[in-house]
Each structure stands twice: as C-alpha cells, then as structure tokens.
Amino acid sequence: MFQPENQKLVMKNELVNVTSFTILTLIFLSFFSFFLFFSEALFAAPFSSESEAIYNSKLEIAAEKIKARLLENESEVVLAVVDLVNYETQERDSKADALEEQLTNILIAKLPNQVVPYYEIVYLRLEWKSRFPDILHDPLTEDIAKLTDADWLLTGTHETIGGLLSVSLNLYDLKSGNLLWQTVVGSERTAENEEAESFPEDTLTQKKEQQSSKFSVQQNVQAHAPNFPPASQSRSLEQQAGAESKVEFPAVLTPPPVEAKLAKTPQAMLKISAGEFLMGSDLGDEDELPDHLVFIQSFYLDQHEVTNEEYSKCLTCERGRGGFDTIDPQQPVVYVDWKNAAAFCKAQNKRLPTEAEWEYAARAGSEAEYSFGDDISLLENYAWLETNTVELGSWGAKNVSTKQANQWGVFDLHGNVMEWVQNYYTQDYFSSVRQPNNPKGPLAPLDEKYPLRVVRGGAWGGRYAAGTPAGLRSAKRYAFVEWTRSFQIGFRCAKDVHTKIVTYE
C-alpha cells in the first residue's frame, strides 16, 4: 500500500527522534553506572584493609585492658557482652550482632572461663521471645546479662563518623551499678591516637551515694537496673579526658523518650521506670513458686509507708487501736484494714500498688533474697526487725525512713510494718505466669465470705515470723482477710504515671 509523501516524512522524523532518545538514554545509563562505581570505590576507601587493621588492633588493646581488670579483681568475675546498639537509633542491628560476636570471641580467647559465649546470649534472646510473645520490645540489656549470671556487663554503642566506624564501650559492675571503665575504639585513616582512649579508673568508678532525705526526688531512677551513670556525666568525663571522638555515651538503660516529658514526680513519691524482673522464688515457700519474668510499666510509689500524720488528713478514713499501736506523727499508721487503706489512696488520687509492682520496687534490680544481696548481716542497715527491736527490748514500729533506703531510694520495704497491696491472695502462682504484664491476680476472692488479700514486706516483729530474716525476703508473701486491723500491717500508695495528683493541704 502506498503512503502519502508527507506521512513518510513524519515517520522518518519520529524514527530519528526515537533513535536519538535511545542513544541519549544509553549514554546517561553508562554515565550513571560509572558514577555508582566511582562513588562505591570512593566511599569504600575509609574501610580499607589498612583502616580495618588499625581498628582491630585498637579492639585488641581494649580487650587486653578489660582482661587486666578482670584479673585484678580479688574473686573470679564473669563478663557478658550485651547490646552494642546503633547510637542513632538506640536499637540492635546486624552491625551490633557482628561487633558483639567479634568482641566476645576475642575476650573468650583471652579468658575462656570468665566470658559468656555469644551463642548463649543469642539463645537467651530467642528463649525470651518464645516465652513472652506478647511483649513486643526486646529484653532489656541488664535482664539478658543477669540471666547469664554475669558479674560485669560490657555494653555500648556503635556509629559511623565521617565514614569511619567508632564504638564506645562501657564496663559496669552489675551488682553495684558502678561504671568501672569506658573507651572509644575507632577506625582511622591516620596513625594518630593508635591506642584506644580510656579514662582513669579512679575517675570513672562511680560510688553510690546513699539517700539521706526521705523527701528527695529521684527523677532518673532506673527500675530495672542498677543506677547506671547518665549520659551527661559520661560526656563531661570524655571532655575532661580530652578524647577526640565525638561519640556521646548514652545511658545503658534510658527511660522511653515519652516519659521524659511527663509531669514532675509528686512529693514524697519516686518514679519507678518500666522494666522486667524475675518475680517469686524457686527456693522460697510453696506460694512463691515458680519464679517468672514479669513486665512492669512505669509508676510512682510512695518513698515511705503512710504515716499517722498523713493518714489523719483523710477525714473519712478509719483505723483501729490496740497493743503496740503507733502514735508519733512520723510512725507508720497501723490498725488500718484493706478497704480503708485503699480508700486513703483513692482520696489522694492514688491506689495501692499491685503485688508485682511492690516486689519489683523491693528487689530494686536484685535477684537475691533482699535488695542489697543475700548477706543477712547487712539486714539491720535497711530494716527494722526482731534483732534490732524485740531482742533489744524495743517493741513496735519505728519512724519511717530512719533506715537505709534501697538502691532505688525506697525506704522500709524490708521490715518495720507489713504492707497491703491490691491483689487477692491465691496460693497458686501458676496463673500469674501466663500474665507477664503486671499480673493483678484473681478478680474475685477464692472465698467470698473470707476474702484474702496479699500483704508484703515483713515487720519489726509479731506473729507469723514476720520479723525474722526469712520473713523480710523480697519474695515473701502473706495473706490476711481484708478486714484485718493489726499492729503489724500498714501500707503505702502507688500512682499511675499519667494521672494527676490530689493532695490535702
């Protein structure tokens, strides 16, 4: 079929245009491919074999210093390497996994019996997720470290600065929360600062200051860990030491950012940050079995037991009278039944703590018998019990906050008076094991005619061996019918973080 001359011309022009476009496209793609190749080569340069060798040599130096500190300790110390997280995201990533495995293997080669193997850390993470699928976030750093029975924790962050890898390492004593040592290990293009920067041990060792005022406010209480130093403190130390790296040392266990914007902690209360802990005891009484992991949201807790002075401001609250009564305004109020204790807290726009919250605060990050460990000889420093009351002829509860606070700043959770909590009592803990998020126990008493409520903490003395060391253990549980009014029993209040506070003037 013949086509008009003008139509042929149009088709010829279109063919030329298509050909030109194709040629231009090929040229562009070639140029772009060359650019990608050149860029890859350019940005790969900082991670050359020479730079990697420098980094590895610095890591070896850091490992040698850690080894020296482990060997300097009087007793054999076990170390766990956990969470070298991404500094920007504060989360684990593939680089964190690789760094942890690399550093762990280096340390195991030097001290095979004092370093937790990397595969054990991986196994614990997988086990945690399988046991608690409803808890979306990863387990906390110190939770994993404690499950390994480690004494020291090596943790930190990694980031890329100017295309170069930089890793900050922080060494902590898990029991005391002391920051023992820290360093920055970085790959560099030059030989400057070949040795990893580290700070003098006497500068970095943090000594826990005991709380002396019962009304002190602790805004940065870490509820699931020892008191790790805050980020600002580490930054100032870095500047004093003249470290050239720009890496900042964030706290190992920082509260969620949203919590930093919350209202000021109410007076005489402490903010207990969210975290997990092992509730109960496999070595305790039958109703403490089995120990099980529980997650607690942030909450406020009274720093001390409710006093006579505070209770007297509630005009609708009642109390009884009897032997070993308390009269002093700063003594804990006693002879208060469960309903009046709950009513007092409600009048303050507070509530009684759950049993899980109470034990979480009492343990203060410890898995031992008491918040301070297992050494019974230290118990009188923290508690009023038979040995420093009844056996000395001094009967009755003592003024609140006169003994040493636990490491989270809470007084008298061991001894003085036992304390009501929210929960109905059930001897079988098994149902709570399936409630990993702050279990509140049964919604109704097992016997409607005899409603038992949980009481915690032990006492200065009295019945049920409440004043003995065994009676003051963090995991120890008591059960009383809710209308009980006793010289042994008082209470303290808790409060949700997001509710407003109402106080009596």
Residue pairs with C-beta under 8 A, 6 or more apart in sequence:
43 163
45 163
46 162
46 163
46 164
46 187
46 189
47 163
47 165
47 187
51 164
51 187
51 188
51 189
52 187
54 187
54 188
54 191
54 194
55 165
55 185
55 186
55 187
57 194
58 185
58 186
58 187
58 194
58 195
58 196
59 102
59 103
59 106
59 167
59 185
59 196
60 106
61 195
61 196
62 169
62 183
62 185
62 196
62 198
63 103
63 106
63 107
63 110
64 110
65 181
65 183
65 196
65 198
66 79
66 107
66 154
66 171
66 181
67 107
67 110
67 111
69 171
69 180
69 181
69 201
70 77
70 79
70 111
70 114
70 152
71 111
76 113
76 114
77 114
77 151
77 152
78 114
78 115
78 116
78 148
78 149
78 150
78 151
78 152
79 107
79 111
79 114
79 115
79 116
79 150
79 151
79 152
79 153
79 154
80 115
80 116
80 121
80 144
80 145
80 148
80 150
80 152
80 153
80 154
81 100
81 103
81 104
81 107
81 115
81 116
81 118
81 121
81 154
81 155
82 100
82 121
82 141
82 144
82 145
82 153
82 154
82 155
83 92
83 96
83 100
83 141
83 144
83 155
83 156
83 252
84 96
84 99
84 100
84 103
84 155
84 156
84 157
84 158
84 167
84 169
85 91
85 92
85 93
85 96
85 156
85 157
85 158
86 92
86 93
86 95
86 96
86 157
86 158
86 159
87 157
87 158
87 159
87 168
87 247
87 248
87 250
88 159
90 157
90 250
90 254
91 138
92 138
95 158
96 158
99 158
99 167
100 118
100 121
101 118
103 154
103 169
104 115
104 116
104 117
104 118
104 121
105 118
107 115
108 115
108 117
116 148
116 150
120 148
121 144
121 148
124 139
124 144
124 147
124 148
125 138
125 139
125 144
128 139
128 143
128 144
128 293
131 293
132 293
132 295
132 436
134 436
134 437
135 276
135 295
135 436
135 437
139 276
140 224
140 225
140 253
140 275
140 276
141 153
141 155
141 225
141 252
141 253
142 153
142 174
142 224
142 225
142 226
142 252
142 253
142 365
143 224
143 275
143 276
143 277
143 293
145 153
145 174
146 174
146 367
150 174
151 173
151 174
151 175
152 171
152 172
152 173
152 174
152 180
153 171
153 172
153 174
153 252
154 169
154 170
154 171
154 172
155 169
155 170
155 172
155 252
156 167
156 168
156 169
156 170
156 182
156 249
157 167
157 168
157 247
157 249
157 250
158 165
158 166
158 167
158 168
159 165
159 166
159 247
160 166
161 186
161 245
161 246
161 247
164 186
164 187
164 188
164 189
165 186
165 187
166 184
166 185
166 186
166 187
166 245
166 247
167 184
167 185
167 186
168 182
168 183
168 184
168 185
168 245
168 247
168 249
169 182
169 183
169 184
169 185
170 179
170 181
170 182
170 234
170 249
170 252
171 179
171 180
171 181
171 182
172 178
172 179
172 180
172 226
172 228
172 252
173 180
173 226
174 226
175 226
175 366
175 373
176 208
176 226
177 206
177 208
177 225
177 226
177 227
177 228
177 365
177 407
178 205
178 206
178 207
178 208
178 226
179 204
179 205
179 206
179 228
179 229
179 234
180 201
180 204
180 205
181 198
181 199
181 201
181 204
182 198
182 199
182 204
182 234
182 237
182 249
183 196
183 197
183 198
183 199
184 196
184 197
184 243
184 245
184 247
185 196
186 245
186 247
193 244
197 241
197 243
197 244
197 245
199 237
199 238
199 241
199 243
200 241
203 237
203 240
203 241
204 237
206 227
206 229
208 227
208 407
210 404
210 405
211 218
211 405
211 409
214 268
214 303
214 304
214 400
214 401
214 411
215 267
215 268
215 303
216 303
216 409
217 264
217 265
217 267
217 270
218 265
218 270
218 271
218 408
218 409
219 265
219 271
220 230
220 255
221 227
221 270
221 271
221 272
221 273
221 408
221 409
222 228
222 251
222 253
222 255
222 273
222 275
222 365
222 408
223 272
223 273
223 274
223 275
223 296
223 298
223 360
223 361
223 365
223 408
224 253
224 273
224 274
224 275
224 276
224 277
224 365
225 252
225 253
225 275
225 365
226 365
226 407
227 407
228 251
228 252
228 253
229 251
230 251
231 248
231 249
231 250
231 251
231 254
234 248
234 249
234 250
235 248
235 249
238 245
238 247
238 248
238 249
253 275
255 273
255 274
255 298
256 274
259 273
259 274
259 298
259 497
262 497
262 498
263 500
265 271
265 300
266 300
266 495
266 501
266 503
267 503
268 302
268 303
268 304
269 300
269 301
269 302
269 303
269 495
270 300
270 301
270 302
270 303
270 408
270 409
270 410
271 298
271 299
271 300
271 497
272 296
272 298
272 299
272 300
272 301
272 357
272 360
272 361
272 408
273 298
274 295
274 296
274 297
274 298
275 295
275 296
275 360
276 293
276 294
276 295
276 296
277 293
277 294
277 296
277 359
277 360
277 363
277 365
277 367
278 291
278 292
278 293
278 294
278 367
279 291
279 292
279 293
279 294
279 356
279 359
279 360
279 432
279 475
280 288
280 289
280 290
280 291
280 292
280 429
280 475
281 288
281 289
281 291
281 473
281 475
282 289
282 290
282 291
284 473
284 475
284 476
285 476
285 477
286 427
287 427
287 428
287 429
287 477
288 429
288 475
288 476
288 477
289 429
290 429
290 430
290 433
291 475
292 429
292 432
292 433
292 436
293 436
294 356
294 360
294 432
294 436
294 437
294 438
294 439
295 436
295 437
295 438
296 356
296 357
296 360
296 438
297 437
297 438
297 497
298 497
299 353
299 357
299 494
299 495
299 496
299 497
300 350
300 494
300 495
300 496
300 497
301 353
301 357
301 361
301 410
301 492
301 493
301 494
301 495
302 350
302 492
302 493
302 494
303 401
303 405
303 409
303 410
303 411
304 332
304 400
304 401
304 410
304 411
304 412
304 492
305 332
305 333
305 400
305 411
305 412
305 416
305 417
305 419
305 490
305 491
305 492
306 332
306 333
306 341
306 344
306 490
306 491
306 492
306 493
307 329
307 330
307 331
307 332
307 333
307 400
308 326
308 327
308 328
308 329
308 330
308 331
308 332
308 333
309 329
309 330
310 333
311 317
311 319
311 333
311 336
311 344
313 504
314 343
314 344
314 347
314 348
314 504
316 343
316 347
317 336
317 340
317 343
317 344
317 347
318 336
318 340
319 333
319 334
319 335
319 336
319 340
319 485
320 335
320 336
320 337
320 485
321 335
322 335
322 485
322 487
323 487
324 334
324 395
324 396
324 397
324 462
324 487
325 334
325 335
325 396
325 487
326 332
326 333
326 334
326 396
326 397
326 487
328 399
330 399
330 400
331 397
331 398
331 399
331 400
332 397
332 400
332 412
332 416
332 417
332 490
333 490
334 397
334 417
334 486
334 487
334 488
334 489
334 490
335 485
335 486
335 487
336 344
336 420
336 485
336 489
336 490
336 491
337 482
337 483
337 484
337 485
338 420
338 453
338 480
338 482
338 483
338 484
339 482
339 483
341 352
341 420
341 491
342 351
342 352
342 420
342 422
344 491
344 493
345 351
345 352
345 491
345 493
345 494
347 502
347 504
348 493
348 501
348 502
348 503
348 504
349 495
349 499
349 500
349 501
349 502
350 493
350 494
350 495
350 501
351 422
351 493
351 494
351 495
351 496
352 420
352 421
352 422
352 491
352 493
352 494
353 361
353 421
353 422
353 492
353 493
353 494
354 421
354 422
354 423
354 438
354 439
354 440
354 494
355 421
355 422
355 423
355 439
355 440
355 441
355 454
355 456
355 477
356 432
356 438
356 439
356 440
357 421
357 438
357 494
358 413
358 419
358 421
358 456
358 457
359 456
359 474
359 475
361 406
361 408
361 410
361 413
362 371
362 406
362 410
362 413
362 414
362 456
362 457
362 474
363 371
363 474
364 371
364 406
364 407
364 408
364 410
365 371
365 407
365 408
366 372
366 373
366 407
366 474
368 374
369 473
369 474
369 475
370 378
370 379
370 382
370 414
370 472
370 473
370 474
371 382
371 406
371 407
371 408
371 413
371 414
371 474
372 378
372 381
372 382
372 406
372 407
376 469
379 385
379 387
379 414
379 415
379 469
379 472
380 387
380 388
381 403
381 404
382 403
382 404
382 405
382 406
382 414
382 415
383 403
383 412
383 414
383 415
383 416
383 458
383 472
384 397
384 398
384 402
384 403
384 412
384 415
384 416
384 460
385 414
385 415
385 458
385 459
385 460
385 461
385 467
385 468
385 469
385 471
385 472
386 460
386 461
386 467
386 468
388 394
389 395
389 396
389 398
389 460
389 461
389 467
390 460
390 461
390 467
395 460
395 461
396 460
396 487
397 416
397 417
397 459
397 460
397 487
397 490
398 416
398 460
400 411
400 412
400 416
401 411
401 412
403 411
403 412
403 415
403 416
405 411
406 413
412 457
413 419
413 457
413 474
414 457
414 458
414 472
414 474
415 457
415 458
415 459
415 460
415 467
415 472
416 457
416 459
416 460
416 490
417 457
417 459
417 460
417 488
417 489
417 490
418 455
418 456
418 457
418 458
418 459
418 466
418 478
418 488
418 489
418 490
419 455
419 456
419 457
419 489
419 490
419 491
419 492
420 453
420 454
420 455
420 489
420 490
420 491
421 453
421 454
421 455
421 456
422 440
422 441
422 454
423 440
423 441
423 442
423 453
423 454
424 441
424 442
424 443
424 444
424 445
424 446
424 451
424 452
424 453
424 454
425 441
425 445
425 446
425 452
425 453
425 454
425 477
425 479
426 441
426 442
426 446
431 439
431 441
431 442
432 439
432 441
441 454
445 451
445 452
446 452
450 481
451 481
451 482
452 479
452 480
452 481
452 482
453 479
453 480
453 481
453 482
454 477
454 478
454 479
455 477
455 478
455 479
455 480
455 489
456 476
456 477
456 478
457 472
457 476
458 466
458 467
458 468
458 471
458 472
458 473
458 476
459 466
459 467
459 471
459 488
459 489
460 467
461 467
462 486
462 487
462 488
463 488
464 471
464 478
465 471
466 472
466 478
466 488
470 476
480 486
480 489
495 501
